[in-house]
């Protein structure tokens, strides 16, 4: 077994190899536009092949994408809750600032409201209809998002409405459901986790897929096949 740990940084990509009871370290310049290029180059420099190789990888790809504001994600909430993530918990750095800066996520044009609302006991307040599903499909076709985040009230009690919306969306579109990502009370926390998962998911998935193609026979930690939460 050859075990290599890889950390992708802003300037260098670092490698630590454990093989036959010996420890080796290596460093190459990072390649920002395609971080996997530096990783595959370093593995070649270490003289490694995929046979018997296990890779443990840490990366700032998701963090960098979040800081740079990349990606287009449609946020789907119940009627009247489309601005939930923008309002948040009304926490402010300056308590008496009456005009605090507006939070970034998500832009109003990428907030969609729909039915499918539950009460606190899991009973239906506003059931989801075929018309609601058709309207969401039309919005996705018009806006062309890279991913969709679905966060319906109390969906951790009954996720049937979230599942129906997700399954109606085009195949290949990255979809995250709050009932799968964080099935707990607290619509803001659940919504933010789901939105972040959907926002960064496509970029990270493409990155990991490129890595796996470069070393197809090597097991990776975490998994090489990230999947949307359908």
C-alpha positions as CSV (number, residue, x, y, z in Angstrom):
1,X,0.0,0.0,0.0
2,X,1.2,3.5,-1.0
3,X,-0.5,6.2,0.9
4,X,-0.2,9.8,-0.3
5,X,-1.7,12.9,1.3
6,X,-2.1,16.0,-0.9
7,X,-3.0,19.5,0.1
8,X,-3.6,22.1,-2.6
9,X,-2.6,25.6,-1.5
10,X,-2.6,29.1,-3.0
11,X,1.1,28.9,-4.0
12,X,2.2,25.2,-3.6
13,X,0.6,21.8,-3.7
14,X,2.2,19.6,-1.0
15,X,2.6,15.8,-1.0
16,X,3.4,13.4,1.9
17,X,4.0,9.8,0.8
18,X,4.0,6.9,3.2
19,X,5.5,3.8,1.5
20,X,7.3,0.7,2.9
21,X,7.6,2.3,6.3
22,X,9.3,5.4,4.9
23,X,8.1,9.0,4.6
24,X,8.7,11.3,1.7
25,X,7.6,14.9,1.1
26,X,7.3,16.8,-2.2
27,X,6.1,20.1,-3.4
28,X,5.0,21.6,-6.8
29,X,3.6,24.9,-7.9
30,X,-0.2,25.0,-7.8
31,X,-2.1,25.5,-11.0
32,X,-5.1,27.7,-10.1
33,X,-7.2,27.3,-13.2
34,X,-7.0,23.5,-13.1
35,X,-5.7,22.3,-9.6
36,X,-5.7,18.7,-10.7
37,X,-2.9,19.4,-13.1
38,X,-0.4,20.2,-10.2
39,X,-1.6,17.1,-8.4
40,X,-1.1,14.7,-11.3
41,X,2.3,16.3,-12.0
42,X,3.4,15.8,-8.4
43,X,2.3,12.2,-8.4
44,X,4.4,11.6,-11.6
45,X,7.4,13.4,-10.0
46,X,7.1,11.0,-7.1
47,X,7.3,8.1,-9.5
48,X,4.0,6.7,-8.5
49,X,1.4,4.9,-10.5
50,X,-2.2,4.0,-9.6
51,X,-1.5,0.4,-8.6
52,X,-1.7,0.1,-4.8
53,X,-2.0,3.8,-4.4
54,X,-4.5,5.4,-2.1
55,X,-4.9,9.2,-2.2
56,X,-6.2,11.5,0.6
57,X,-6.8,15.0,-0.6
58,X,-7.5,18.3,0.9
59,X,-8.4,21.3,-1.3
60,X,-9.6,24.9,-1.2
61,X,-11.5,24.6,-4.5
62,X,-14.9,25.0,-2.8
63,X,-13.7,27.9,-0.5
64,X,-12.1,29.8,-3.4
65,X,-15.3,29.4,-5.5
66,X,-17.4,30.7,-2.6
67,X,-15.1,33.7,-2.1
68,X,-15.1,34.5,-5.8
69,X,-18.9,34.2,-6.1
70,X,-18.9,31.6,-8.9
71,X,-21.9,29.6,-9.9
72,X,-25.6,30.1,-10.6
73,X,-28.0,28.3,-8.2
74,X,-31.8,28.5,-8.2
75,X,-33.1,28.6,-4.6
76,X,-36.6,27.1,-4.2
77,X,-38.7,27.9,-1.1
78,X,-42.3,28.0,0.0
79,X,-44.5,31.0,-1.0
80,X,-43.5,34.0,1.1
81,X,-40.0,32.6,2.0
82,X,-38.0,33.3,-1.1
83,X,-35.9,35.9,0.7
84,X,-35.2,33.7,3.7
85,X,-31.4,33.4,3.1
86,X,-31.1,37.1,2.5
87,X,-32.8,38.0,5.7
88,X,-31.1,35.3,7.7
89,X,-31.3,35.6,11.4
90,X,-31.0,39.4,11.2
91,X,-27.6,39.1,12.9
92,X,-25.6,42.4,12.4
93,X,-22.0,43.3,13.1
94,X,-23.3,46.7,14.1
95,X,-26.5,46.3,16.2
96,X,-27.7,49.9,15.6
97,X,-26.9,50.1,11.8
98,X,-30.4,50.4,10.2
99,X,-29.0,49.8,6.7
100,X,-26.6,46.9,7.0
101,X,-25.0,45.6,3.8
102,X,-27.1,43.1,1.8
103,X,-26.0,39.5,2.1
104,X,-24.7,38.0,-1.2
105,X,-26.8,34.8,-1.6
106,X,-28.9,34.4,-3.5
107,X,-29.8,37.1,-6.0
108,X,-33.6,37.8,-6.2
109,X,-33.9,36.6,-9.8
110,X,-32.7,33.2,-8.6
111,X,-35.2,32.8,-5.8
112,X,-38.3,30.8,-6.7
113,X,-41.4,30.3,-4.5
114,X,-43.7,27.3,-4.7
115,X,-46.4,25.4,-2.8
116,X,-45.8,22.2,-0.9
117,X,-45.9,23.7,2.5
118,X,-46.2,21.6,5.7
119,X,-47.4,22.6,9.2
120,X,-45.3,21.9,12.3
121,X,-47.1,18.6,12.8
122,X,-46.4,17.4,9.3
123,X,-49.9,18.1,7.9
124,X,-50.4,19.9,4.6
125,X,-51.0,23.6,4.7
126,X,-50.6,24.0,0.9
127,X,-50.1,20.8,-1.1
128,X,-47.9,20.7,-4.1
129,X,-49.7,20.4,-7.4
130,X,-48.7,19.4,-11.0
131,X,-49.1,23.1,-11.9
132,X,-46.5,24.1,-9.3
133,X,-44.1,21.5,-10.7
134,X,-44.6,22.7,-14.3
135,X,-44.0,26.3,-13.3
136,X,-40.7,25.3,-11.6
137,X,-39.6,23.4,-14.7
138,X,-40.4,26.4,-16.9
139,X,-38.4,28.7,-14.6
140,X,-35.4,26.4,-14.7
141,X,-35.6,26.3,-18.5
142,X,-35.7,30.1,-18.7
143,X,-33.0,30.9,-16.1
144,X,-30.6,28.1,-17.0
145,X,-29.1,27.5,-13.5
146,X,-26.2,25.2,-12.9
147,X,-27.9,23.7,-9.9
148,X,-31.1,23.9,-7.8
149,X,-31.4,24.1,-4.0
150,X,-34.9,23.0,-2.6
151,X,-35.7,24.1,0.9
152,X,-39.4,23.6,1.9
153,X,-40.7,24.2,5.4
154,X,-40.6,21.2,7.8
155,X,-39.6,18.9,4.9
156,X,-37.6,16.8,7.4
157,X,-41.0,15.5,8.6
158,X,-42.2,14.6,5.1
159,X,-39.9,15.0,2.1
160,X,-42.4,14.0,-0.6
161,X,-42.8,17.5,-2.0
162,X,-39.1,18.1,-2.2
163,X,-38.6,14.7,-3.9
164,X,-41.4,15.4,-6.4
165,X,-39.8,18.8,-7.4
166,X,-36.3,17.3,-7.6
167,X,-37.4,14.3,-9.7
168,X,-39.2,16.6,-12.1
169,X,-36.1,18.6,-13.0
170,X,-33.9,17.8,-16.0
171,X,-31.5,14.8,-15.7
172,X,-28.0,16.0,-15.2
173,X,-28.9,19.1,-13.3
174,X,-27.3,19.2,-9.8
175,X,-30.1,19.3,-7.3
176,X,-29.9,19.5,-3.5
177,X,-32.8,18.8,-1.1
178,X,-32.8,20.2,2.4
179,X,-34.4,17.0,3.6
180,X,-31.3,15.1,2.5
181,X,-28.6,17.6,3.2
182,X,-29.6,18.7,6.7
183,X,-32.9,17.2,7.8
184,X,-33.3,19.2,11.1
185,X,-35.4,22.0,12.5
186,X,-34.4,25.6,11.5
187,X,-35.3,26.7,8.0
188,X,-32.5,29.2,7.7
189,X,-29.7,26.8,8.7
190,X,-31.2,24.1,6.6
191,X,-31.6,26.4,3.6
192,X,-28.1,27.8,3.8
193,X,-26.5,24.4,4.0
194,X,-28.6,23.2,1.0
195,X,-27.9,26.3,-1.0
196,X,-24.1,26.0,-0.4
197,X,-24.2,22.3,-1.3
198,X,-26.0,23.1,-4.6
199,X,-24.0,26.2,-5.3
200,X,-20.5,24.6,-5.0
201,X,-21.5,21.0,-5.8
202,X,-21.2,21.2,-9.7
203,X,-17.8,22.8,-9.5
204,X,-16.4,20.3,-7.0
205,X,-17.9,17.4,-8.8
206,X,-16.3,18.4,-12.1
207,X,-12.9,18.9,-10.3
208,X,-13.1,15.5,-8.6
209,X,-14.1,13.8,-11.8
210,X,-11.1,15.2,-13.6
211,X,-8.9,14.0,-10.8
212,X,-10.3,10.5,-11.0
213,X,-9.8,10.3,-14.7
214,X,-6.2,11.2,-14.2
215,X,-5.7,8.2,-11.8
216,X,-8.7,5.9,-12.6
217,X,-7.4,2.9,-10.6
218,X,-6.5,4.7,-7.4
219,X,-9.0,4.8,-4.5
220,X,-9.6,8.4,-3.3
221,X,-10.7,9.7,0.1
222,X,-13.3,11.3,-0.1
223,X,-15.2,9.4,-2.8
224,X,-14.5,10.0,-6.5
225,X,-18.2,10.1,-7.4
226,X,-20.0,13.1,-5.8
227,X,-23.7,13.0,-6.5
228,X,-26.5,15.5,-6.2
229,X,-29.1,14.8,-3.6
230,X,-32.2,13.7,-5.6
